[in-house]
Amino acid sequence: MAPASDELIDELQLNRGGMTLVDAERAKELYAAMGPAREISGGSAANTLAGLSALGAQCAFIGQVADDQLGEVFAHDIRAVGIDFDVAPRPIDGSETNPPTARCLIFVTPDAQRTMNTFLGASQFLPAAALDEEAIGGAKVLYLEGYLWDPEEPRAAMRRAIETAKKAGREVAFTLSEVFVIDRHGDDFRALIDDGLIDILFANHLELAALTGTDDIEEGIAALKDKVPTLVVTRSAEGALATRNGERAEVPAEPIDEVVDTTGAGDLFAAGFLYGHVRGEPLETCLRRGAIAAREIISHYGARTEADLKALMAQKLG
């Protein structure tokens, strides 16, 4: 990730503020156009688990890297924060089915907005055979990211994971991730919801509109609240709200002097919320935990925490 001018965003014809999938050649082209950059481990679900682990939750991650330098760095970083990660790396042989580790090239404009360009690489070949079904069955919550619903192999793996979690009587949490994912796979997501397979759904206000077909946030909530036991909707600087089994709560965004980089705000919001949720805390407390975690992540570059999240929560919540 690197700072970028608005002019560079236009020059490179990037989808400002969004996430675009790119191939290996486009990834190289964009990297060459970047100014001095920082390399930081990421991945939407991985960021959420890193936040949860920082708060003291026991987590395991299922994802696919390649046997290359970035794969080694990612595996080191996620294990270093106390997360179990046992999926073997894929070999690199130059074939289409054994590409390098995924990477996301993020351009951060002066207004702190992040523009993401993602090469899915090895992550799009996560096989169902990589699932640790014992870990899934033993976890309170299975958390899935929408981004990897796009490629066929991880989509099949996620369907299998949902089945495993449900058989074990566990909750399934799903983040919609991005509007373009809903544009491509909205029918799948709506079917999962209608079939009662999603217990906790995370969406921002734009994703809610794309999923429900209405820009009216209250209409969108009304369309989903009786189908999803827990619905969480974030609204950027306007805070967040949630419904859970007929109850509703809202919180404002946590105050911040300067927003440095919005990368990972949704990921860390989910971390804070889920930490409260698995502990059985009140809905408003879960939302506040999410807001506190999101505020920490937007105060610096990258989507992995730098401050002591436990201490922040204690200070804010008592």
C-alpha positions in Angstrom: 0.0 0.0 0.0 1.2 3.5 -0.8 0.0 7.1 -0.7 -1.4 8.3 -4.1 -2.7 11.5 -5.6 -6.2 11.8 -7.0 -4.5 12.4 -10.4 -2.7 9.0 -10.2 -6.0 7.3 -9.5 -7.5 8.9 -12.7 -4.4 8.2 -14.7 -4.4 4.5 -13.8 -8.2 4.4 -14.3 -8.8 2.8 -10.9 -12.1 2.2 -9.2 -11.8 4.9 -6.6 -12.8 3.7 -3.1 -13.6 0.2 -4.3 -12.0 -3.2 -4.9 -11.2 -4.5 -8.4 -9.9 -7.9 -9.2 -6.8 -7.8 -11.4 -4.6 -10.4 -13.2 -0.9 -10.9 -12.6 0.2 -8.6 -15.4 -2.1 -5.7 -14.2 -0.7 -6.3 -10.6 2.8 -5.8 -11.9 1.8 -2.7 -13.8 0.2 -1.1 -10.8 3.0 -2.0 -8.5 5.4 -0.3 -10.9 3.3 2.8 -10.8 3.2 3.0 -7.0 5.4 5.3 -5.0 7.3 3.9 -2.0 5.1 1.3 -0.5 4.6 -0.7 2.7 4.1 -4.4 2.6 1.6 -5.5 5.3 -0.1 -8.9 5.7 -3.8 -8.6 4.9 -6.8 -10.6 3.7 -10.3 -9.6 4.8 -11.1 -12.6 7.0 -7.4 -12.9 8.2 -7.6 -9.2 9.4 -10.7 -10.0 11.3 -9.2 -13.0 13.0 -6.0 -11.0 13.8 -8.2 -8.5 15.6 -10.1 -11.2 17.5 -6.8 -12.8 18.5 -5.5 -9.5 19.8 -8.6 -9.3 22.0 -7.9 -12.7 23.4 -10.1 -15.0 21.3 -8.8 -18.4 20.1 -8.9 -18.5 16.3 -7.9 -20.8 13.4 -7.5 -19.6 9.8 -8.2 -21.6 6.7 -6.8 -20.0 3.5 -4.4 -20.7 0.7 -0.9 -19.2 0.0 1.8 -20.3 -2.4 5.3 -21.6 -1.6 6.9 -18.2 -2.2 8.2 -15.2 -0.2 4.8 -13.5 0.3 3.3 -16.8 1.3 6.0 -17.3 3.9 5.5 -13.8 5.3 1.8 -14.2 5.5 2.0 -17.5 7.3 4.6 -16.1 9.7 2.5 -13.0 10.5 -0.8 -14.8 11.2 0.9 -17.4 13.4 2.8 -14.7 15.2 -0.4 -13.2 16.5 -1.5 -16.6 17.9 -3.7 -17.9 15.1 -3.6 -21.6 14.1 -2.8 -21.9 10.4 -2.0 -25.3 9.0 -3.0 -25.3 5.3 0.0 -26.4 3.2 1.3 -23.9 0.6 0.7 -24.6 -3.0 3.8 -25.2 -5.2 4.9 -22.6 -7.7 5.3 -24.0 -11.2 4.2 -21.3 -13.5 0.8 -23.0 -14.3 -2.5 -21.2 -14.0 -3.5 -23.5 -11.1 -0.4 -22.9 -9.2 0.1 -19.1 -9.2 1.9 -17.0 -6.6 0.5 -15.8 -3.3 -2.4 -13.3 -3.6 -1.6 -9.6 -3.1 -3.7 -6.5 -2.9 -2.2 -3.2 -4.2 -3.8 -0.4 -2.3 -3.6 3.3 -3.3 -4.5 5.7 -0.4 -5.6 9.2 -1.4 -5.2 12.3 0.7 -8.7 11.9 2.0 -7.7 8.5 3.5 -9.9 6.6 1.0 -8.4 3.3 0.0 -8.6 2.0 -3.6 -7.8 -1.7 -3.7 -6.7 -3.9 -6.7 -6.5 -7.5 -5.9 -4.7 -10.4 -7.6 -6.3 -13.5 -6.0 -3.4 -15.7 -6.9 -3.2 -18.9 -4.9 -6.1 -18.0 -2.7 -8.6 -18.8 -5.5 -7.5 -22.5 -5.4 -8.3 -23.2 -1.7 -9.7 -26.8 -1.9 -12.4 -28.3 0.2 -9.8 -30.9 1.3 -8.0 -28.1 3.2 -10.8 -27.7 5.6 -10.2 -28.7 9.2 -13.7 -30.0 9.9 -12.8 -30.7 13.5 -11.8 -27.1 14.1 -15.0 -25.8 12.3 -17.2 -28.1 14.4 -15.5 -27.0 17.6 -15.7 -23.2 16.9 -18.5 -21.0 18.2 -18.6 -19.1 14.9 -17.5 -19.9 11.4 -16.6 -16.6 9.7 -16.6 -16.3 5.9 -15.6 -13.5 3.5 -17.6 -12.7 0.4 -14.5 -11.9 -1.7 -13.6 -15.6 -2.1 -17.1 -16.5 -3.2 -15.9 -15.4 -6.7 -13.6 -18.3 -7.6 -15.1 -21.8 -7.9 -12.9 -23.8 -5.7 -13.0 -21.7 -2.5 -16.7 -21.2 -3.1 -17.2 -25.0 -2.9 -15.0 -25.1 0.2 -17.1 -22.5 1.9 -20.3 -24.3 1.1 -18.8 -27.4 2.7 -17.6 -25.4 5.7 -21.2 -24.0 6.2 -22.6 -27.6 6.1 -20.0 -28.7 8.6 -20.7 -25.8 11.0 -24.5 -26.3 10.7 -24.2 -30.0 11.4 -22.3 -29.2 14.6 -24.9 -26.6 15.7 -22.5 -23.7 15.2 -23.2 -20.2 14.0 -22.2 -19.0 10.6 -21.1 -15.4 10.1 -20.8 -13.9 6.6 -19.4 -10.6 5.4 -20.7 -9.3 2.0 -17.3 -7.7 1.5 -18.0 -5.4 -1.6 -20.8 -4.3 -3.9 -19.2 -5.9 -6.9 -19.3 -9.3 -5.2 -23.0 -8.9 -4.6 -23.5 -7.8 -8.2 -21.9 -11.2 -9.3 -23.2 -13.5 -6.6 -26.2 -11.8 -5.0 -28.5 -14.6 -5.9 -26.3 -17.1 -4.1 -26.1 -14.9 -1.0 -29.9 -14.3 -1.0 -30.4 -18.1 -1.3 -28.1 -18.7 1.7 -30.1 -16.2 3.7 -33.5 -17.6 2.6 -32.3 -21.1 3.5 -31.4 -20.0 7.0 -27.7 -20.8 6.6 -26.4 -17.3 7.7 -26.7 -16.5 11.4 -24.7 -13.3 11.4 -24.6 -11.0 8.4 -22.2 -8.0 8.1 -22.9 -5.3 5.5 -22.1 -1.7 5.0 -25.0 0.6 3.8 -24.0 0.3 0.1 -23.8 -3.5 0.3 -27.2 -3.6 2.1 -28.7 -1.6 -0.8 -27.1 -3.9 -3.4 -28.4 -7.0 -1.7 -31.9 -5.8 -1.0 -32.5 -3.6 -4.0 -33.4 -0.5 -2.0 -31.4 2.6 -1.1 -33.6 3.1 1.9 -31.6 1.7 4.8 -34.7 1.0 6.9 -36.4 -0.8 4.1 -33.2 -2.9 3.6 -33.1 -3.8 7.3 -36.8 -4.7 7.3 -36.2 -7.0 4.3 -33.5 -9.0 6.2 -34.0 -8.7 9.9 -36.5 -11.6 10.1 -34.3 -13.9 7.9 -31.0 -13.3 9.7 -30.8 -13.8 13.5 -28.1 -11.1 13.7 -27.8 -8.3 11.1 -25.0 -5.8 11.4 -24.9 -2.7 9.2 -22.0 -0.2 9.3 -22.4 3.4 8.0 -18.9 4.7 7.9 -18.7 8.0 9.8 -22.4 7.8 10.8 -21.8 4.8 13.0 -23.4 1.3 13.0 -26.6 -0.5 13.9 -27.6 -4.1 14.5 -30.7 -6.2 15.0 -30.7 -9.5 16.9 -33.8 -11.6 17.4 -36.1 -8.6 17.5 -33.8 -6.3 19.4 -32.2 -3.3 17.8 -29.2 -1.1 18.8 -27.3 1.8 17.3 -23.9 3.4 18.1 -22.1 6.5 16.7 -18.6 6.2 15.2 -15.8 6.6 17.7 -14.3 10.1 17.6 -11.0 10.4 15.8 -8.8 13.5 15.1 -7.4 12.2 11.8 -8.4 9.3 9.5 -5.1 8.0 8.0 -6.3 5.0 6.0 -9.7 3.3 5.9 -8.3 -0.1 4.8 -9.6 -2.8 7.1 -12.2 -0.7 8.9 -15.0 -3.2 8.2 -12.7 -6.2 9.0 -11.8 -4.8 12.4 -15.4 -3.7 13.1 -16.4 -7.4 12.6 -13.6 -8.5 15.0 -14.8 -6.3 17.8 -18.5 -7.2 17.3 -17.8 -10.9 17.1 -15.7 -10.8 20.2 -18.6 -9.3 22.2 -21.1 -11.7 20.5 -19.3 -14.9 21.4 -19.0 -13.7 25.0 -22.8 -13.1 25.1 -22.5 -9.3 25.6 -25.4 -6.9 25.0 -26.0 -5.9 21.4 -24.9 -2.3 22.0 -21.7 -3.4 23.7 -20.9 -5.6 20.7 -21.4 -2.6 18.4 -19.2 -0.4 20.6 -16.4 -2.9 20.5 -16.7 -2.9 16.7 -16.5 0.9 16.6 -13.5 1.0 18.9 -11.6 -1.6 16.8 -12.5 0.2 13.6 -11.3 3.5 15.0 -7.9 2.0 15.9 -7.4 0.6 12.4 -8.2 3.8 10.5 -5.7 5.8 12.7 -2.7 4.3 10.8 -1.7 2.5 7.6 -2.7 -1.1 7.2 -5.4 -3.5 8.5 -3.5 -5.1 11.4 -3.7 -3.4 14.8 -0.8 -1.4 16.2 -2.3 -0.3 19.5 -3.2 -2.7 22.4 -6.9 -3.5 21.5 -7.5 -5.1 24.9 -6.4 -1.9 26.7 -8.4 0.3 24.4 -11.6 -1.7 25.1 -11.0 -1.6 28.8 -10.4 2.2 28.7 -13.6 2.8 26.6 -15.9 0.3 28.1 -14.6 0.0 31.7 
